[in-house]
Amino acid sequence: MARVRISDRVTEVYLAASTLMFVGWGGLLALLLFTVPTVDARWMFFLLALSALTGTAIPFIIFLARRFGKTPISVNVLIRRAIWVGVIGCILAWLQLGRALTWTISLLIVSVIVGIEWLIEIRERSLWNPDNVNEE
């Protein structure tokens, strides 16, 4: 089974990004305007923020991958990187709610997640699949 590249599924990727952005940012707006700050609303905030940040990050990651990447990335890698952006944003928002967020902690969290992504990339490059030898 061949890897699916972004260029093969541009319409689907942008449709998914638009849906995530619409649901996330629209839900956050509705949440902030029409609810009171309870525990349920706080968890809904994190869920909607993850959706909004992930959907917003997808076009930027596509641009950066096309501009600076040596090879086209697969859709799975694109979605994983966008989810990392959403996770970073939610972790930072959670820490800010408890007034525990500092620049040092922010840089530490970002560097840890970038390191995890780097290790995942190294693992993916090291996997050898005999079916894909002739395709590349």
HELIX and SHEET records of a PDB file:
HELIX    1   1 ILE A    6  ASP A    8  5                                   3    
HELIX    2   2 VAL A   10  PHE A   34  1                                  25    
HELIX    3   3 VAL A   39  PHE A   68  1                                  30    
HELIX    4   4 VAL A   75  LEU A   97  1                                  23    
HELIX    5   5 TRP A  103  SER A  126  1                                  24    
HELIX    6   6 PRO A  130  ASN A  132  5                                   3    
END                                                                             
